[in-house]
Amino acid sequence: MLTLTDNAVSAIRTLTTQPDLPQDTGLRIMTQGDGGSSSFQLALAEAPAAGDQVVEEGGARVFVEPAAAAALDDKSLDAQVNEQGDLAFRIADQGDGTA
């Protein structure tokens, strides 16, 4: 199952706890394009879609569509903020020490 780094948990909580969003909002991960396992789209979602895998950690909620869940089963989601203040998510192998 997809795991979340501490940075990802913090970033997701910040994104999903905005006052204008419903309480159960989470980050949804979907395959992009032809469903290839290396291309994903992320978006805020008010609730998981039918069949989504739900990952909850430290108050962060991630909804992973079934096709993406299979590709991300042994991965970890990390988040970083660059010098310009832009947030970027990164997917890495679990336990590779960089996520």
C-alpha positions in Angstrom: 0.0 0.0 0.0 1.2 3.5 -0.7 2.9 5.2 2.3 3.3 8.9 3.1 6.4 10.7 4.3 6.1 13.2 7.1 6.5 16.0 4.5 3.6 14.6 2.5 1.4 14.3 5.5 2.1 17.9 6.4 1.6 19.2 2.9 -1.7 17.3 2.4 -3.1 18.5 5.7 -2.3 22.1 4.8 -4.0 21.7 1.4 -7.1 19.9 2.6 -7.8 21.9 5.8 -8.6 25.2 4.0 -11.7 26.8 5.6 -13.7 26.6 2.3 -13.2 22.8 1.9 -15.4 20.1 3.4 -13.9 18.4 6.4 -13.3 15.0 4.7 -11.4 16.4 1.7 -8.4 14.5 0.6 -5.8 14.3 -2.2 -6.9 12.0 -5.0 -4.3 10.2 -7.1 -5.4 9.0 -10.6 -3.6 7.5 -13.6 -3.2 10.0 -16.4 -3.4 9.5 -20.1 -3.5 5.9 -21.2 -3.3 4.6 -17.7 0.5 4.1 -17.8 1.9 3.4 -14.4 4.4 6.3 -14.5 2.0 9.1 -15.1 -0.3 10.3 -12.4 -2.6 13.3 -11.8 -3.3 14.7 -8.3 -6.3 16.7 -7.3 -8.3 17.6 -4.2 -11.4 15.6 -3.8 -14.3 15.9 -1.2 -14.5 12.1 -0.8 -13.1 9.0 -2.3 -14.7 7.6 -5.5 -16.2 4.1 -5.5 -13.3 1.6 -5.5 -10.7 4.1 -4.3 -8.1 2.9 -1.8 -8.0 5.3 1.2 -4.7 6.0 2.9 -5.0 7.9 6.1 -1.9 8.9 8.1 -1.5 11.7 10.6 -4.7 13.4 9.7 -3.9 13.4 5.9 -6.3 11.5 3.6 -5.2 10.2 0.2 -7.7 8.6 -2.2 -6.0 6.3 -4.8 -8.0 5.1 -7.8 -7.8 1.4 -8.4 -5.5 1.5 -11.5 -3.1 3.9 -9.6 -3.3 1.8 -6.4 -1.8 -1.3 -8.2 1.1 0.8 -9.6 1.7 2.6 -6.3 1.4 -0.5 -4.0 5.2 -0.5 -3.1 5.7 3.3 -3.3 5.9 6.3 -1.0 4.6 9.8 -1.6 6.8 12.7 -0.6 6.4 16.5 -0.8 8.8 19.3 -1.1 8.6 23.1 -1.4 11.1 24.7 -3.8 12.8 28.1 -3.6 9.9 29.8 -5.3 7.5 28.3 -2.7 5.9 25.8 -5.1 4.8 22.5 -3.7 5.8 19.4 -5.6 4.9 15.8 -4.8 7.2 12.9 -5.7 6.7 9.2 -5.8 9.6 6.9 -4.8 10.2 3.3 -3.9 9.5 2.6 -0.2 12.7 2.5 1.8 14.9 4.1 -0.8 16.0 6.7 1.7 15.1 9.7 -0.5 11.4 10.0 0.2 
